[in-house]
């Protein structure tokens, strides 16, 4: 199989042998693929491929083969690298880590690919991006088949009640709960859920939306913590100490 000029983004890379790179790429038509950039770090007259192989840059890649790790045949820039600085950089790394941890290889996800590119653009240009991050998280859960409707009890199928309380369960989504049996951080007010279902992911509902999606993603990520989240915590603590 040979694939030519496939729109792609680099999610993660690591050195391989003397001058090569192992590349985790997110492509428009082939989903997440693992490629080997042979000699990618070797300097040549035109520069190394490593200069192009940067996270968040829109790329066009060509690759071939039937093995799980296919050789990268060519790479071209398809746009400029979005200017992600400070907290926005860590948000971009967070998106990449979610995709690496949760996407199966060779599973085409064209709507999610488009949503990822749009979210990177928002991170680079918009003053407030909380709603865009929540929108991406919901889109990722939908793409993986783990989506849920915040406006309905996933167990009973009944509409969420404004004055009720609910908790997230991975197999159902949101289900009604007894507040005496569920810790405050693990339960959600029906009114907040109805607003989230209507697309209000920021403002007064932002904290509830972020907490809800953290619960939902954690049930699929497992116990290993997100490295990007720890890096952001260190960055924020360092800023406070200055």
N, C-alpha and C positions, 0 to 999 in steps of 0.2 A: 504494500500500500504506500502510495506517495501522495503527500498533501502539500500543495503549493500556495504560498502567500495567504496563509490562514491568519485572520485577525486574532490577536492574542495579547495577554498580559502575563508578565512574570510574577508569580506568587512568592517563590522562594528559590534560592540557589545555594549550593555549597560546593567547595572545591572537590575535585575528583582527579586523582593521580597527579601528574606534574603540572599540567597547564589547562586541564579541562574543568568543566562545571557540570554538576547534576542540577537540572532545571525542573522545577514544578511550574507548569504553565497552565493558564486557563484560556481555552480557545473558544471561538464563537460556535463552531460546528461539531467539535469533537470533545467538548468538555475539558476536564482536567487531564493533562497528559504529562508523562515524565520523559524528558529529553536529555540527551548527552551532548553538551557543547564541546566537541573535541578541539582542543587547542584554543578554546575561547579566550583564555587569558594570555595567550602568546602574542607578543608585540609583532606587528608587521608594518609594512609601509603605510597601509591605510588605517592603522590602529587596530586594537583588539575588539572582538565581538563583545567583550565584557563592558565596553563603554556604552553599547546599546542595550545590553541586558540589565536594565535597571527596573526595580519595581515601579508600578503605576504608569510607565510609559506605554502608550499604544504601539503595538508591534505588528509586523507581518512576518510569520515564520513558515519555513518549509521543512518538512521532515519526512522520513520514510522508514519502512520496516514493519515487522510483525511482533517483535519483542516488546515487553512491557516498557523498557527504556529504549527509545528510538533515537537515532542520531539526528541532531539538528543540522540541516543542510545549508540553510541560509536564514538570515534575519535582517529586516529593514525596519527603520523607524516609521511609524504611521502617524506620528503626532508628537507634540512636545510633552515633556514630563510635567505633570501638574505640580504647581508650587505648594507642596504640603509642608508646613513648618510647625514647630512646637507641638501643640496638642493635636493638630490635624494630621501630622505625620503618624502619631501613635494610633489615631483612628484608622488611617489607611492600613497600617500594619495589622490592626485588629480585624479588618475585613479580610485581608489576605490569610490570616491564621484561621479564621472561621472556614474559609473555602478549602484550605489544605486539610483541616481536621475533619470536615464533614462531607465534602464531595467525593463520591466514588470516581475512580478513573474511567475515562471513555464513556461518560454519561452525558450526552449533549444537553446543554442548559442555555439555549439561546436567549430566552427572556431574562434569565438571571445574569447572563453576560452583559446584556444591554443595561440592566439595572446597576450592575457593578460599575460600568463606565460612567453612567450618569451620576452615581454617588461620589465617585472620585472627583468629578467636575464640581459638584456641590461643595466638597471639602476644600477645594482650591479657590472657590469664588464667593461663597455665601457667608455672611457674618454669623449666622446661627444654623447649625446643622443637626440638632438633636432629632428633629422629625425625619430627616433624610436617613439617619442611621437606623432609626426604628423601622422605617419603611423597607430598608434593605434587609433587616433581620426578619421581618415578616415575610418578605419575598423569598428569602433563603429557606425558611421553614416550609413555605408552600412548595418550593421547587423540590425539596427533599421528601415531600409527602407527609410532613409533620404539621401542616398548617391547622389552625383552629379558628373558630369564630368567637371573638370576645363577647358577642351579644347573645350567645346561647350556651346553656348548660350542656356540656358534651356527653354527660351520662344520661340525663333524662330527656334531652332534646328541647326542653322548655326555654322560653326567652329568659334572659337574665333580668332579675328584678332590681329596680333602682335601689331599694333599701336593703337588699340581701348581701350576703358575703360569700365569696368563692375562693377556692384554691386551685392551683394548677396541678394536674396529674397527666403524666406523659401519655398514657394510653387513651385518655378521653379529652384532654384540654381542660377547660374550666368546669368545675363541679361545685355545687352548693356545699357549704361547710358549716360546722358548728364553731362559732368564734371561741368558745371555751376550750376547744380541742386543737385549735390551730394557732401557732404563734403569729403575732401581729405582722411580722415581716413576710409571712408566707400566705397571707390572705389578702383579698382584693375586694374593695367596695363595688357593689353593682353599678352605682352611678359612674364611677371611674371607668369601668369596663365598657359601659354603653358609650361613653365619650370616646374611648380608644377605638371602639368598633366604628365610630363615625369618622375616624381619621384624625382625631386630635391627639397627636403624639408629643406635643410640647406644652409650654405654658404650665397651667396648674395641673395638667394631667401628665406632664412629662416624667415626673418621678415614678408614678405608678406604671406607665408604659415601659420605662427602662427596667424596672424591677420585674415586671411580668415577663419580658423577653429574656431577661437574665435567667429566670427560673426555667423557661421553656428551652433555651439553648443548653443550659447546664445538664438537663436530663439526657441530652444526646451527645454532649462533649465528654462525659465521663468525669472521673475524679482528677485527671491531670489538669492543673491550672493553665490558663492562657498566658503565654510568655509576654505577649504584647501588653496585657493588662498590668503585669508586674513591672515591665519597663516604664509604663506610664506612671505608675505609683512612685517609682524611684525618681523619675523626672520631676514630678510634682513636689515630692519631699525635698529634693535638692533646691528647688526654687524657693521653698519656704525658709530654708536655712541661709539663704543669701542675704 
